[in-house]
Amino acid sequence: MPRRVNLPGADELFRATAPRPAATPAPEVAEPESPNPDQHRASGRVKHDEKMTVYLTSEELIALEQARIQLRAELGRKIDRGRLVRAAMALALEDIAVRGSDSDIARRLADS
């Protein structure tokens, strides 16, 4: 006599765990007259809704891991690669907002 096991359906497995906010239109944002350095802040340890894949060479990945481990040792805090990359991206965006084409990242991109 075969036994059938009742398994939950897909709706039960993939249900929302938190209520989703109602979609609201984005407010009109005026261009700031002067760059705001706090505008490009690393998001830290929060739930992120978007994902981006970046391909690295082995050397770049090893350098990223070594920087992460060094910062973890010096700061005494857990730092994952995502936080490190988001913090670096925030610095680069802030530099672009303040200095534009004279920013360090713009110069690196122009040289490559």
Backbone hydrogen bonds, N-H to C=O, Kabsch-Sander energy under -0.5 kcal/mol:
donor,donor_aa,acceptor,acceptor_aa,energy
7,L,5,V,-0.7
13,L,9,G,-2.0
14,F,10,A,-2.7
15,R,12,E,-0.7
30,A,28,E,-0.6
39,Q,36,N,-1.8
40,H,37,P,-0.7
41,R,39,Q,-0.9
46,V,44,G,-1.4
61,L,57,T,-2.3
62,I,58,S,-2.3
63,A,59,E,-2.4
64,L,60,E,-2.4
65,E,61,L,-2.4
66,Q,62,I,-2.6
67,A,63,A,-2.3
68,R,64,L,-2.4
69,I,65,E,-2.6
70,Q,66,Q,-2.5
71,L,67,A,-2.7
72,R,68,R,-2.3
73,A,69,I,-2.4
74,E,70,Q,-2.6
75,L,71,L,-2.9
76,G,72,R,-1.7
84,L,80,D,-2.1
85,V,81,R,-2.7
86,R,82,G,-2.8
87,A,83,R,-2.4
88,A,84,L,-2.2
89,M,85,V,-2.5
90,A,86,R,-2.2
91,L,87,A,-2.0
92,A,88,A,-2.3
93,L,89,M,-2.7
94,E,90,A,-2.2
95,D,91,L,-2.3
96,I,92,A,-2.3
97,A,93,L,-2.4
98,V,94,E,-2.1
99,R,95,D,-3.1
100,G,96,I,-2.1
102,D,99,R,-2.1
103,S,100,G,-1.9
107,R,103,S,-2.2
108,R,104,D,-2.3
109,L,105,I,-2.4
110,A,106,A,-2.2
111,D,107,R,-1.9
112,S,108,R,-1.1
